[in-house]
């Protein structure tokens, strides 16, 4: 058996070993989708449009301050010194995010939507931000120990509790507060459960390594990979956060919720697999064995995302009827359009994983710049020509132009995996089917001539 095939077989066994991660995310997706179907009917479109802007600000601020304590532990290993450095980075991120999330969510709604946001919504989001950072280190320790089932169960339980809280409060409050409480409850439950399991699983401090205990190593690492964290989110959701200022509220809500229905679950699966795959790549890199495993992840991700995208696009009418209801016009076209960008997401996510192995600020900034092309063009086209132009731009630029630009910006990362020409062709083929289905769906539902938003 060739060395490359041996590596591919080894990775496949590893994928089977941490199969709990996508399985847990899949079950969590079912729970959150059912919750959304209920909330879409109890709350209506406008609270979702308001919350989409607040959620956008929350995520951007959190990612802009994320010094990646989880990634630092995954790359450098579990030890007293590593954890000490990572904890200091987590504390810095937590304190700064609490203050800025509270302030910026208030300001953003005033500026973009020209209406005030409840202070309780801002407070709930501000409390959720530091909880995310404090959960990163225990999660990294569990992943290094390959406790994938434990981390998946924690995510599943946290999702279930948060959905129950959101539905219960939505029966009394028809505002965006139930949505904010859902996020706060999920981050709180996740942080408490992960910390408790990690303390019970690792009673000893572990071995010491030669790293400074003042946090400098973790902070330097976090600053180098920070643009990757920002790019991973802004490249996919800057448009859904800004568009409510330029297009009708119902269209903006449909765009945002279609994103959260189609793109967010795939992003969550990628996020759940990412740390385990990065740790797997890092170990192979230290042992001088990389290409076979990376090539397998590349093609599995591309083929899987193309299949899922096509299935979602074909089912967009059914999903719209079941999950959105009659108060969300043209939701099926938004769903099918969002599905077309999933293959490109697989490419950009894979290259982001590769970049984290050798953290470099210039490489991270190039990746960020390439990722910004899609949301910026979507916002401009939507502001000038309306919702239909925004969706069409998303399908064309986000589906095919963006992954090509990201590959050009990260050409060295493709060495030993695929030639640039073959990579272009692979993305084009993966994108073509969901894009064609989107065209058929949009014509059938009269999307291009619709104006009664």
ROKE-936763 format. One record per residue (C-alpha): residue number from 1; y negated, z, x. Coordinates in steps of 0.5 Angstrom, whole numbers, plus 500, padded with zeros to 3 digits. Last residue first. Layout:
N
PT:NUM:Y:Z:X
...
***
This chain:
453
PT:453:414:501:416
PT:452:414:495:411
PT:451:413:490:416
PT:450:420:486:417
PT:449:420:479:419
PT:448:424:480:425
PT:447:429:485:422
PT:446:431:481:417
PT:445:438:485:416
PT:444:442:479:418
PT:443:438:476:424
PT:442:438:483:427
PT:441:445:484:427
PT:440:447:477:430
PT:439:442:478:435
PT:438:444:485:437
PT:437:452:482:437
PT:436:449:477:442
PT:435:446:482:446
PT:434:453:487:446
PT:433:457:481:449
PT:432:452:478:454
PT:431:451:485:458
PT:430:458:486:461
PT:429:458:478:463
PT:428:451:479:466
PT:427:452:485:470
PT:426:458:482:473
PT:425:455:476:475
PT:424:449:480:478
PT:423:454:484:482
PT:422:458:478:484
PT:421:452:475:487
PT:420:450:482:491
PT:419:457:482:494
PT:418:461:488:491
PT:417:463:495:494
PT:416:464:495:501
PT:415:456:495:502
PT:414:453:496:495
PT:413:449:502:497
PT:412:445:498:502
PT:411:442:493:497
PT:410:439:499:493
PT:409:432:496:491
PT:408:436:489:489
PT:407:441:493:485
PT:406:435:497:481
PT:405:432:490:480
PT:404:438:487:478
PT:403:440:493:473
PT:402:433:493:470
PT:401:433:485:469
PT:400:439:485:465
PT:399:439:490:459
PT:398:433:494:460
PT:397:429:487:461
PT:396:432:483:455
PT:395:434:488:450
PT:394:428:493:451
PT:393:424:487:451
PT:392:427:485:444
PT:391:426:492:441
PT:390:419:493:443
PT:389:417:486:440
PT:388:420:488:434
PT:387:416:495:434
PT:386:409:491:434
PT:385:406:486:438
PT:384:401:489:443
PT:383:403:496:443
PT:382:410:495:443
PT:381:410:490:448
PT:380:406:494:453
PT:379:411:500:451
PT:378:417:496:452
PT:377:414:493:459
PT:376:413:500:462
PT:375:420:503:459
PT:374:423:497:463
PT:373:420:497:469
PT:372:420:504:471
PT:371:427:504:473
PT:370:425:500:479
PT:369:420:504:481
PT:368:424:510:481
PT:367:430:507:485
PT:366:424:505:491
PT:365:422:512:490
PT:364:429:515:491
PT:363:430:510:497
PT:362:424:513:501
PT:361:425:520:499
PT:360:432:520:502
PT:359:438:524:500
PT:358:444:521:503
PT:357:450:523:498
PT:356:444:523:492
PT:355:443:516:493
PT:354:451:514:491
PT:353:450:518:485
PT:352:444:514:483
PT:351:447:508:485
PT:350:452:509:480
PT:349:447:511:474
PT:348:443:505:475
PT:347:450:501:474
PT:346:452:504:468
PT:345:445:504:465
PT:344:446:497:466
PT:343:452:496:462
PT:342:449:501:456
PT:341:443:497:455
PT:340:445:493:450
PT:339:447:499:445
PT:338:440:500:444
PT:337:439:494:441
PT:336:445:495:436
PT:335:442:502:434
PT:334:435:499:433
PT:333:437:493:429
PT:332:442:498:425
PT:331:436:503:424
PT:330:432:497:420
PT:329:429:502:415
PT:328:430:510:416
PT:327:429:513:409
PT:326:436:510:406
PT:325:441:514:410
PT:324:441:515:418
PT:323:448:517:420
PT:322:452:514:415
PT:321:448:508:413
PT:320:446:507:420
PT:319:453:508:423
PT:318:456:503:418
PT:317:450:497:420
PT:316:451:499:427
PT:315:458:498:428
PT:314:458:492:432
PT:313:453:494:436
PT:312:457:501:438
PT:311:463:497:439
PT:310:460:492:444
PT:309:456:498:447
PT:308:463:502:448
PT:307:466:496:451
PT:306:461:494:456
PT:305:460:501:458
PT:304:468:502:460
PT:303:468:495:464
PT:302:462:497:468
PT:301:464:504:469
PT:300:471:502:471
PT:299:468:497:476
PT:298:464:502:479
PT:297:468:508:479
PT:296:474:504:482
PT:295:469:501:488
PT:294:467:508:490
PT:293:474:510:490
PT:292:476:505:495
PT:291:470:504:499
PT:290:470:512:501
PT:289:474:515:506
PT:288:471:517:513
PT:287:474:525:511
PT:286:466:527:510
PT:285:465:521:506
PT:284:471:523:502
PT:283:469:530:500
PT:282:462:527:499
PT:281:465:522:494
PT:280:469:527:490
PT:279:463:532:490
PT:278:459:526:487
PT:277:464:524:482
PT:276:465:532:480
PT:275:457:532:479
PT:274:457:526:476
PT:273:462:526:470
PT:272:458:531:466
PT:271:452:527:467
PT:270:455:521:466
PT:269:458:524:459
PT:268:451:526:457
PT:267:448:519:459
PT:266:453:516:454
PT:265:451:521:449
PT:264:444:520:450
PT:263:444:513:450
PT:262:447:511:443
PT:261:445:517:438
PT:260:439:519:442
PT:259:436:512:443
PT:258:437:511:436
PT:257:433:517:434
PT:256:427:515:438
PT:255:427:508:436
PT:254:428:510:428
PT:253:423:515:429
PT:252:418:510:432
PT:251:419:505:427
PT:250:418:511:422
PT:249:412:513:425
PT:248:408:506:426
PT:247:407:504:433
PT:246:402:505:438
PT:245:402:513:439
PT:244:410:514:437
PT:243:411:509:443
PT:242:410:514:448
PT:241:416:518:448
PT:240:421:513:446
PT:239:418:508:452
PT:238:419:514:457
PT:237:426:515:455
PT:236:431:511:459
PT:235:427:509:466
PT:234:424:516:465
PT:233:430:520:465
PT:232:434:517:471
PT:231:428:516:474
PT:230:426:523:474
PT:229:432:526:477
PT:228:432:520:482
PT:227:425:522:484
PT:226:427:529:485
PT:225:432:527:490
PT:224:428:528:497
PT:223:424:534:494
PT:222:431:538:492
PT:221:434:537:499
PT:220:427:540:502
PT:219:427:546:497
PT:218:435:547:498
PT:217:434:547:506
PT:216:428:552:505
PT:215:431:557:501
PT:214:430:563:505
PT:213:437:564:507
PT:212:437:559:513
PT:211:444:555:513
PT:210:449:556:518
PT:209:455:558:513
PT:208:458:564:510
PT:207:464:565:507
PT:206:465:567:499
PT:205:461:572:495
PT:204:467:575:492
PT:203:468:576:485
PT:202:469:569:483
PT:201:472:567:477
PT:200:469:573:473
PT:199:462:572:476
PT:198:463:564:474
PT:197:465:565:467
PT:196:459:570:465
PT:195:454:565:469
PT:194:457:559:465
PT:193:457:563:458
PT:192:450:566:459
PT:191:447:559:461
PT:190:451:555:456
PT:189:449:559:450
PT:188:442:560:452
PT:187:441:552:453
PT:186:444:551:447
PT:185:440:556:443
PT:184:434:553:446
PT:183:435:546:444
PT:182:437:547:437
PT:181:431:552:436
PT:180:427:546:438
PT:179:430:542:433
PT:178:429:547:428
PT:177:422:548:429
PT:176:420:540:428
PT:175:418:542:421
PT:174:422:542:414
PT:173:424:550:415
PT:172:428:553:410
PT:171:435:549:410
PT:170:433:546:417
PT:169:434:553:420
PT:168:441:553:418
PT:167:442:546:420
PT:166:439:548:427
PT:165:443:554:428
PT:164:449:551:427
PT:163:448:545:431
PT:162:446:550:437
PT:161:453:554:436
PT:160:457:548:436
PT:159:453:545:442
PT:158:454:551:446
PT:157:461:552:444
PT:156:463:545:447
PT:155:459:545:453
PT:154:462:552:455
PT:153:469:548:453
PT:152:467:543:458
PT:151:465:548:464
PT:150:472:551:463
PT:149:476:545:463
PT:148:473:542:469
PT:147:475:549:473
PT:146:475:544:479
PT:145:473:550:484
PT:144:467:546:486
PT:143:466:544:479
PT:142:466:552:477
PT:141:461:553:483
PT:140:456:548:481
PT:139:456:551:474
PT:138:454:557:476
PT:137:449:554:480
PT:136:446:550:475
PT:135:445:555:469
PT:134:439:558:472
PT:133:436:551:472
PT:132:437:550:464
PT:131:435:557:462
PT:130:428:556:466
PT:129:427:550:461
PT:128:429:553:454
PT:127:424:558:454
PT:126:418:553:455
PT:125:422:549:449
PT:124:422:555:444
PT:123:415:557:446
PT:122:412:550:445
PT:121:416:550:438
PT:120:413:556:436
PT:119:406:554:438
PT:118:407:549:433
PT:117:404:542:435
PT:116:397:540:433
PT:115:396:533:431
PT:114:393:527:435
PT:113:400:524:436
PT:112:399:522:443
PT:111:393:527:445
PT:110:394:533:441
PT:109:402:532:441
PT:108:401:531:449
PT:107:397:538:450
PT:106:401:542:446
PT:105:407:540:450
PT:104:404:540:456
PT:103:402:548:456
PT:102:409:550:454
PT:101:412:546:459
PT:100:408:547:464
PT:99:408:555:464
PT:98:416:555:463
PT:97:417:549:468
PT:96:413:553:474
PT:95:417:559:473
PT:94:424:556:473
PT:93:423:551:478
PT:92:421:556:483
PT:91:427:561:481
PT:90:432:555:482
PT:89:430:554:489
PT:88:431:561:491
PT:87:437:561:487
PT:86:439:555:491
PT:85:438:558:498
PT:84:442:564:496
PT:83:447:560:494
PT:82:448:556:500
PT:81:448:562:504
PT:80:453:566:501
PT:79:458:560:500
PT:78:460:554:496
PT:77:459:547:499
PT:76:454:543:502
PT:75:454:537:497
PT:74:456:541:490
PT:73:451:547:492
PT:72:445:542:493
PT:71:447:538:487
PT:70:446:544:483
PT:69:440:547:486
PT:68:437:540:484
PT:67:429:542:486
PT:66:428:540:478
PT:65:420:541:477
PT:64:419:533:475
PT:63:426:534:471
PT:62:423:539:467
PT:61:416:536:466
PT:60:419:530:464
PT:59:424:533:459
PT:58:420:538:456
PT:57:414:532:455
PT:56:420:527:452
PT:55:422:533:447
PT:54:415:534:445
PT:53:414:527:444
PT:52:421:526:440
PT:51:419:532:436
PT:50:414:529:432
PT:49:418:523:431
PT:48:424:527:429
PT:47:419:531:424
PT:46:417:525:421
PT:45:424:522:420
PT:44:427:526:414
PT:43:428:534:415
PT:42:434:535:411
PT:41:437:528:411
PT:40:436:527:418
PT:39:438:534:419
PT:38:445:533:416
PT:37:447:526:420
PT:36:444:529:426
PT:35:449:535:426
PT:34:455:530:424
PT:33:453:527:431
PT:32:452:533:435
PT:31:459:535:433
PT:30:462:528:434
PT:29:458:528:441
PT:28:461:535:443
PT:27:468:532:442
PT:26:466:526:446
PT:25:463:531:451
PT:24:469:535:452
PT:23:473:529:453
PT:22:468:526:458
PT:21:469:533:462
PT:20:476:535:461
PT:19:478:528:464
PT:18:477:532:471
PT:17:484:531:473
PT:16:485:524:471
PT:15:479:522:474
PT:14:482:525:481
PT:13:488:522:480
PT:12:485:515:479
PT:11:481:517:485
PT:10:487:518:489
PT:9:490:511:486
PT:8:483:507:488
PT:7:484:511:495
PT:6:491:508:496
PT:5:489:501:494
PT:4:483:501:499
PT:3:488:504:505
PT:2:493:498:503
PT:1:500:500:500
***
